């Protein structure tokens, strides 16, 4: 389930960056910043869970 959330984060980042480079769409840099923080958190949780499953 967390891997799905991480993939959704990647897709969301793609669309937000597309909006950034398109003149007709609104862009909010705060959204990118928050998204990056969420993606880092998800990545950390996933890696910790993987290491715990190995032991």
N, C-alpha and C positions, 0 to 999 in steps of 0.2 A: 504494500500500500504506500509506503514512503517512497519507493522507487517511482511509482506513478506520479506522486506529488512533485518529485524532482524533475521528471520529464515535463510535467505541466509548467513548471517554473521555467524550463528552457524554452518551451514554446511561447510562453508569455513574454519572455525577454526578446525573442525574435520579433514578435508583433510590436512591442513597444519601440524597439530600435527601428523597425520599419516606419512607424509613425514619426519618429524623430527625423528621418530622412525624407519624409513626404511633406510637401508644403500644405496640403489641404487637411491635415489631421492634427489634432492637438497633441502636445507632448509635455509631460511633466517630469523633470529630472528626479524629483523626489520619489516617484514611483519606481524608477530604475534602482535608485539607492536602496529603497526598502526591499525590492525584489532580490537584489544581490545579497542582502543580509539574510533573508529567508532561505535563499538557496544555500548559503554557507551553513546555516543552522541545520537544514535537512541533510546536507552532505556529512556534517559532523555526526549527526545521529545515526545515519546509515553506516558510516565506517565504524562507529563504536559498537553498533549492533552486530556487524559482521565479525568484529574481533571477539566479542563475547560468545558468539555462536561457535567459534573455532575452539574455545577452551572448554 
